[in-house]
Amino acid sequence: MAQRLRHRGPDGAGEWSQPGVALAHRRLAILDLSEGGHQPMLFDSQVLTYNGEIYNHERLRADLPGPWQSTGDTEVLVHLLAKHGSACLDRLVGMFAFAAWDTREQRLLLARDRLGIKPLYYRLLPDGIAFASELKALLVLGQPEIDQSAVRDFLFHGYIPAPKTIYRGIAKLPAGHTLTWAAGRISIERYWDPSTAIVARSAGDTVRELDALLREVVPAHTLSDVPVGVFLSGGIDSALTAYYLDAPRTYTLGFDAGARSESDAARRAAAHLRTEHMEMTAPQADFAGALEQMPGLFDEPFGDSAAWSNYLIAQFARREVTVALSGEGGDEIFCGYPRYWSRIGARSTVFNRSLARYLPPLSRLGQSMQRHAYVGLPAYAAALGGLTAQQIDSLLAKRWQEPEYDYLWFYRQYWREDLGPLAQLRWLDLKTNLAEGLLTKVDRTSMAHSLEVRPPLLDHRLVEFMLSVDPALLVDQRRRRGKLLVRQLMEPRLPAGHLDQPKSGFGLPVHRWLRRHPQLLREAVRRLMDRGVLQRPVDSEFRRAWYLLVLDRWFTAFG
């Protein structure tokens, strides 16, 4: 199992066992590069295997008696667990997934950080429990049956939401939760549930408090005994991250398609901020390479084509650094997505709803009308852009369908009728797509190259502060703009016009490629039909054709 995770920790390996229990660890050496940081780590009755970084570990160490054998954060965590148990989680500032075995109580504690930056999977067995950072390690114990409902969820979301995985019997521990196992029984509890109460502040006071908090938070995430860099795009969030650091190394990925490339804007920002800037250009999008790599990266279907861009920039940065900061999370906490100002559901009319019922669900007009027909939670789901329920039921073979399947089950857990529309959207974004989509993409594509990526904008102190800010201060729906406070904060600190750059993202130009190579989609769909997964073909104009390509490649590799 540990060998399958060697890419996550090429700098060392450790094992510990007693009758009936075994822990293993792969080390990516970042803090205390000596043998003092070796894991699994033992103290008192605790045995710890841990992935992540605790940025306030030095402050926490000062309140503990020791004795100390290292200068890293792992030893601080194992001492905290020995003294406080799972109650210590409230004290941690950082990103983490860990397992702690209590030799005295014969009890296992699994924990995942508040926002889900680090992954954690588990598998209940007839005589115990197994866990790992990635699915591929758990498949050493045998490959279970595919969960057909997870395939439906993948097509709806573009990822498989927690606690599900593609396999029956293997689960993801949700973000901000713990799992305790003892004598064959498990209990799962949420330990972080931030307040959404709005605190009355003026825009000026909010900007000043935000500035002070960023000055504390962002530099704290550079804690490392190895080189650290910053991913710099043409957007606001990565430039903000670089601004609060002292002459960082910055890395940018450009594309040969100039309209999609953000390298010029990133280069201007880097010069303005006086960073040590490096950039690479992808001469052309290697779709075939991307599709071949995706199954092994994620171990289950994952539909964000931007994963390949993340993979390339991580590969590039890893030549010089072991840690990279990114601007992930800025769109969620600062309200940067178009859905915040597009008044979701406002285009639903009797006419749209009628057309959505009667038009062919896979036609271009049918797809458009379905997305415009919804209001409320279904409209939010449609705005995120997976396949609609009608499309999935039209595509999947009968044995892969389930009558009256609730495609909204994941979103429904976090739908808050007590919040206003903008606060409701922000809460859903933080609780659903962030951990399961965005952060999953970043973790797998970076750790494939043994690169640790840290998102300082998802420091829980900053997230809690932003949840207390009235989103009306962040969004101008009339001018169709978000991130107003961040714009006010950063406009004088960045090159003129930088904040007006169009948001392009790192997705691949899939539709253009498919128009040139339609046979690739035809062949993928034919294989899925031969497997009995799909019941009908689609053409190259289908809006989510990439999902079907990914699904085909996953079945070819694992199915």
N, C-alpha and C positions, 0 to 999 in steps of 0.2 A: 504493500500500500504506500509506504513512504517513498519507495523508488519511483512510483508513478508521479510523485509530486516534486521530483528533484528540481524541476524548473523554478519552483517557488522558493527553493532554498539550496543553491549549489555550493554554499560555503561550509557545510557541515551536516552531519547526521547523528542522531542520538536515539537510543531505545532504552526503555525501562520496563521491567515486568515483574510480576508476582503471580503465583497461581491464580488463574482466572481473570487476570487483567494485564494489558500491555499497552503502552503508550509509545509513540514514535514522533520524531520531529525532524524537519528539514530546515536548516538555518540559512537565512539571508542576513549576513552580518552587517548591521548598521550602527548599533550602539554597543560599546565595549567589545571590541573585536577580538579580545583575548578569549581563552578557554573559560573564563569566568562567566561568560554569557551562554554556555552550553546548555542545551535542553534535551530531554525533559529535566526540569529543575526541581529539587527537593528541598523542603523546609518544614520542620515539625511534621505534621501528618499529611501535608499537601504535596502532591506531585503535579507539576504544571507543564503543559505544552501549549504554546501561545504564539499567535501571529498578529503583528500590528505594532503600534507605537503609542506610548502613554507620554504625552507632552509635558505633563506636570509631575513627572516621577521624582524629580529632585526635591520639589516642595513636599511631596508625600513622604519621601525618605526621611526628611528632617523630623517627622513626628513619630518615627518608628525606632525601636531600640537596637535593631540589628540582631546578631552580628552580620557584617557584610563581606561578601567574597567577590563582588563585582561592582561596577559603576553603572550598570544598565538598568533598564526599566523592568525586565523580567523578574529580577530578584525582588524589586519593590512590590510587584504584583503578588508574588507567592507569599511574601510576608503579610500583605494586606489580607489575603484570603485566609491565612492561618489565624489572623487576629479578628477579622470582622466577617468572614464568609462572604456570601453574595451581597451583603449590605455595602461592601466596599465599592460596588459598581457606581454608586452615586458620586463618588469622589474622583472618578477617573475622567480625565480630559484626553480624548484620543480616539483612535480607531483600533478595533481589536476583534478577534474571535479566539476563544481559548477553551481548553478542557482542563479541569482540575479534579484529580482523584484524591479523595480523603481516605487514607489507609486505615484510620481509626474507625470512622463511621461507615466505611465501605459504600461510599456515595460518590457519584460522578456529577459534576456541575459543568454544563456547557453554557457559554454566554456569547452573544453577538452585539457589537456596538450599536449605539442608539439609532443611527441612520442607515445601517447596513452596508457600510463601506467595505468591510471584510466579510467573506462568505463562510458559511458553516452548514454542512449537510450531515444527516444522521440516518441510520438504518436500524430499525428494531429487528432483532434476530430471535430465534426460538429460545436461545439460552443467554441473551444479553443484548448489547447495543454496540454499534460501530459508528464512527464519525470521521469526518475529514473535511479539508478545505475545498475539495472539488469532487465531483461525481466519479471521476475516473478511478480514484483510489478505492471507492466502495465497490466498484464493479469487479475488483479482484475477488470478492466474495461470491461472485456469480452474478449474471445479468438477469434481473427480474423481468416480468411481463411489462409491456408498454402500457401506460395509463392512457386509454383512448380519450378521456376527457381532457388530458393535458395537451393533446394534439389540437383539440378544439380551442383550448385557451391560447395556445401559441398563435393560431391563425387570427384570433380576436385581438390579442395584445401585441404580438411580435416577440413575446417571451413567455415563459411559463411562471406564473406568479406563485409566491410562497403561500402556503407550505408545500405545494405540489412540486414534483419534478416529473420528467418524462416517464419515470418508472414507478410502478406500484411498490409501496413499501420503503421507498427512499424519500426523505422529506428535507426541505430547507427549514432551518430555524429562522423565524421572521426577525427582522431588525428590532433592536431594543427589547429582546426577550432572553430569558434563561430557560434551560431545560435541566431538571434534576432527575437522575436515575438512581434508584436504590432497590435492591431485592426484586428486580424485574418490573418495578412500577416507575412510571415517569409522570412528572408534572411540568407544565410549561406555563410561565408567567411573564407578563409584560412588566419591565422595571422602569421604563421611561415613557411618560405620557405628558408632553409639554402643554402648558396652558395656552389657550388661544384668546385670553382676555386682552382686549385692546387698551393700551395706556394712552391717555390724552397727552399729546406733545405737539408742539409746533413743528413745522418742517425744518426750521433752522435748528432747533434743539435736537431733533432727530438726527440731522446730518452731523452735528458736533459729537453726539454720543456714538454714532456709527463710526466716525473717523477714529475716535479714541479706542473703540473696541477693535477695529481692524489693525491699529498700530500694535495692539497686544497680541491678537490672535495669529495674524499671518506670519510674523517672524518666529513664533513659537513652533510652527510646523516645519521649520528648517532644522530642528533638533536632529543631529546626526554626527557620526564620526567618519562619514564617507561623503564624497561630493554630491551636491544637490543642485538641481536645475529647475526651470519653470517652463511649462508648455505655454507658448505665446501664439495666439491666433490673432485675427483682425478685430476681435470683439472687445467688449468692455471688461468682462470678468477676469480674463487672464491678464489684461493690462493692469487692472486694479491689483491683482495679486503681485505682479512684478513691481509695482510702484512702492509697495510697503516693504520691500527688501533692498538691501544695500548692494547695488551692482551685481545682480544675479546672472547666472548663465541662462540664456533663453533659447528655446528650440521651436522651430516652426516647420510645418509641412506644407509645401505648395503643390499645386497640380499643373499639368501641362495645359489644361483648359483654363485660360486666363479669367474668364467670367466667374469661375468657381473658386479661384485661388485667393487666399487671404494673405499671401506672403508679402505683398507690397505694403499693406497696412501694418502688418506685424513688424516689418523692417523699419518703418517710420516710427512706430511706437518704441521699438528697441533703441533706436538712435536717440530719441527724445529722453528716454529713461536711463540712457547710458549703461545698457546691459551688455554683457559679452554674448553676442548673438550669433547663432548658427542656424542655417536652414538647409533643408533638402527639398528637392523637387521630384515628385513621382512622375516619370516621363509619360506614363499612361496607366490608366486603371487596369490592374491585372485581375479581372473578374474571375478568370479560371483559377488563379492562385488563391483568391479570397475564398471561393467556394470550397476548394480542397482543404483549406486550413480551418474553416469555421467549425466543422464537427468536432475536431480534436481540441479546439480551444474551449468550447462551451459544454461539450459532452451531451448536449441536448439542443433541439432547434432554437435558434436565436436569430431574429430577423432584422436587426439594425445594420444596414450596409455600411454605416460609418465605423463599424468595428474594424474594418480593414485599414482605414486611415489611422485609427488609434494604434493598431498593431505596427504600422510602419513608423510612426513618430516615436513610439516606445523603443523600437529596434534601433532607430537613429540615435536617440538620446542615451541609450544604454552603453554606447561606445565610450562615453565620458563620465556619466553619473550613475549612481545606484538608486537615487531618490529624485523624484520630480514632483513639483507642485503643479496643480491644475486649477482651472476656474470652474470646475464642475459644481453644480448646485446654485450658481448665481441666478439662473433663470427661474428657479423654484422660489428662492427666498426673496428675490428682488422683483418678482413678477415680470419676467422678460418675454414670455411666450405670447404670440399673437392672440391666443385664446383669451387672454386677460382683457383685451380691449375689443374683441370681435363680437361680444354679446352672444354667447353660445345659446342656440335655440331660438334666436330672434327671427330666423328665416323660415321657421316652421309655419306652414299654412295648410288649409284644407286641400288646396291644389297640389302642393308638394307631397302631402301624405297620401293622396290618392294615386299620384304617379308612382310613388315608392312601392305601393302595393301591387301595381299592375305591370310595370315595366320589367323586362328581363333583369334579374338582379346582378348579372355580370356585365351588362352593357354599360358604356360610359355614362349615359344619361341616367340609367338606373342607379349606378353607384352614387352619382351626384345627388339625386333626389332622395335616396335613403339617408344621406348625411344631413340633408336640409330638413328632413321630416321630424327629427327628434326634438324633444325638450327635456330639461332636467338632466338626470344622471345619464340616460342614453345619449343625449346630445354631447355631454362631456366625453363619453367613450368614443363617439364618432369623431370628435375633434382631434383625438389622438391618432387616428388614422389606420387602425388595423382593418381587417375584413369585417363586414357587418354580419350579424347573425344570419340574415337571409342569404348572403353570399356563401357563408360556410356551409349552411344546410344544403345549398344548391350544389356545392362542389363535392362534399364528402360522400363517400359510398355509404349506403344505408347502415351497414354494421358499425360504422364509426360515428353515427349520429345517436343522439338521445332525445326522445320527444320532450319538448318543453324545457330544454336545457337552459339554465340561468347563466347566460354569458356574462352577466354583470356581478356575479357573486363576489369577486375580488374587490371591485370598487364599492359595492354596497356596504362592505364592512366599515368603510371610512367616510361614507356620505353623511354630512352633518347638516341637517335641516336647521339647526340653531344658529348657523353662521350665515353672514351675508354672502352674496354671489362671489365676490372676489376672494374673500377669506376661505370660502368653501373650495374654490379651485386650488388655492395655494396649499391647503391642508391635504387635498387629494393628491396633488403632485408630490408632496413630501412623503406621503405614506404609501404610495403605490408605485408609480413608474420610476421614481428616483432609484430606489434600492434594487428593484427587480430588472429594470431596463438599463438605465444610464450607468449606475455603479457596477453592475455585473459586467457590462461591456468594458469599462475602464480596468477593472481588476484582472479579468482574464487576458486581455490583450497586452497589458503591461507585465504581469507576472509570467507570461509566456517567455519573456526576455529577462526574467529576474530583476525587474525594475519595480520599485515600490512607488506608487503614485498616491499623493496625499492631496485632498481637497480642503484647503483651509476655510473656504466659504461654508463648509458643512460642519465646522466646529460647533458643537451643540450650544455653546454660549451665544454664538452669533445667530444661530437658528432661533433660539428662544427669544432673543431680543427682537428679531425681525417679525416673529409671530405676534409680538405685542404692538407692532407698528400698524396703524390703519392702512390697508392696501390702497385706499383712496389717495394716499400721499404718494403712491408709487406708480399709479396708472392714470393716464389722460385718455379716456375712451374717445373723446371728440377728435383729438389729434392722432389717435391710434399709436400711442407710445407707452412704453413701460419703463421701469427702472428710473423713475424721475429723480429720486433722492441720490442715487448713484451717479446719475448724469450731473446733477448739481455739484456733487462732491468731486468728480473726476474731470469735468470739462476743462478747468484751468490747469490741469496737471498732465494733459495729453495733447498730442498734436492737433491743430485746428482741423475740425471735420471728422476726427476719429470716431466720435460717438454717433455719427450719422452713417457709418458704413452699413450696407445691407447685410443682414444676417444670412450667411450661406451654409454654415455648418460643414461637416466633413462627410456627408453622405456621398455615395458613388452615383454617377450619372447612369443609373441602371436602365431607364427607359430608352435612352439613346443607344446604348449598347445592344439591347434586345431587338431594337428595330433593325440593327445591322446583322444580328445573329439570331433570328427567330427560331431556328432549328433547335437551339439549345433548350429553350423553354418547351418546345414540342416534345423533345426527347425526355426531359425531366418529368413532364406531365404524363407521358406514356408509361414511364417506369412506375410512377405512383398509381396509375390506373391498373397496371399489371399486378401490383402488390395488393390491389383491392382497397387502397386508401381513398382515391378520388374516383368519381363516377363520370366525369365529363372533362373535356379539354377547355383551355382558355387561349386567347390570342395574346400577342406581344404587347397590346395596349392595356392589358389588365393592370390595375393600379398597384396591386401588391404581388406582382409576379415574382419578385425577389424572395418572398416568403416560401413560395412553392419550390423555387430552386434550392433554397436552404433545406427545406423539408426533404427533398429528394436526396440531397447529398448526405443528410444525417441518416436516412434509412439505408443508403448505400454503405455507409461506414459502420453503423451500429445495429440497423434494424433486422 
